[in-house]
Amino acid sequence: MDVLREMPRLTFFRGRVGLYAILKALDIGPGDEVATQAFTCLAVPEGIMATGAKPVYVDTEAGGVNMCPQDLLRILGPHCKAVVVQHTFGVPAQMGPIREILEERGLPLIEDCCHTYASTYVNQVVGTFGVGAFYSFEWGKPIIAGIGGSAVVNDPALRAKVEEFYRSCQEPGWKTTLKIQIQFQAFMRLYRPEKYWQVRRTFQRLSKSGAAQGNYNPTGEVAADFGLRMAPPLRARLKRKLQDAHAVAQHSRDIAAQYESGVSAVFKRVFVPEGAVPVYARFPLLTDSKPALLEAAEEASVEIADWYKTPIHPLSAEESSSVHYEPGSCPNAESLSHRLVSLPINQKVDARTVQSIVEFLNGF
Ligand SMILES: *Cc1c(COP(=O)(O)O)cnc(C)c1O
């Protein structure tokens, strides 16, 4: 069976609903804690908090973008019932040490595979290490279907419970689906790496006004998203797109190799664990001049992304208490959000795009 091209059975309105479905199937709810890493996006705590559980945050590795195994030991308390491990930008987390800790404690592992479906760790593909994994298919992810996500459940007993939840979910209304479809078509037509900043400004304006389906829901209430499946036309698109899953992964490897050899060593690369083979969603780099670099990139219409700008993107320090993140508690993640930028890898990136980005960076 070809796991990369396989159409997931359990597709939801968004990736975070897949996370929520797995947590619910594990009977996680009020009074429980779920550990996840800082240097993540609001979608993850949103999925955890929709169950009533409280997210607790593990710091990132020094020089890396993923969960630090030693810091995980610090955070695991008696109320922690599951751990969400994110493979940020497609770099596999340190699954060996993390799995050892979780097995010893008897805690379930859930993988956040929103940035990659093809990376491997010691020859094993991500998404197969724990009880289950979740994926996202919105803008910026390796496979784009519009908005949507999936849950893949490796544990058979748990899968039956997630399927039961799936059957109880509804399809989104036609207006929401139409809005997503229009957004998808507009994005496909307008986006090119040289148009990144322009498209981004437009999308931010439209989602603020409610004309576009934004990425995040208001905190403090459980959004209707958590009872919704992915709409059938988006599912059909996902199925078609997955036919190209191997070509998309190969394109990512090729583009990443060009960045790797082209970009000056002044921009430090992030830590990749031994045995990990990343298939990147975006190519991450570290810089000590992030604000100036981004300003110059926007000026020159060169696509360089700023996320994650804060430990729980896009929340500011003041706002992050709403998802139980205490400012200062994860110093590596905070420093990372001030230093990390990323380069595009998607299907519209070609050798010429790479050349212009490399020239821009090396001349900065
Ligand atoms: C995009 C993303 C999610 C959530 O995906 P949605 O489909 O927006 O819910 C979760 N985790 C990470 C790391 C992501 O990048």
The ligand as an ORCA input file, in Angstrom:
! r2SCAN-3c Opt
* xyz 0 1
  C      -1.716     24.558     10.126
  C      -1.304     23.905     11.386
  C      -2.219     23.339     12.270
  C      -3.700     23.396     12.137
  O      -4.234     23.258     10.943
  P      -5.739     23.753     10.655
  O      -6.118     22.966      9.468
  O      -5.645     25.229     10.398
  O      -6.546     23.451     11.872
  C      -1.737     22.700     13.388
  N      -0.425     22.623     13.638
  C       0.483     23.162     12.827
  C       1.914     23.040     13.172
  C       0.071     23.833     11.686
  O       0.983     24.405     10.885
*
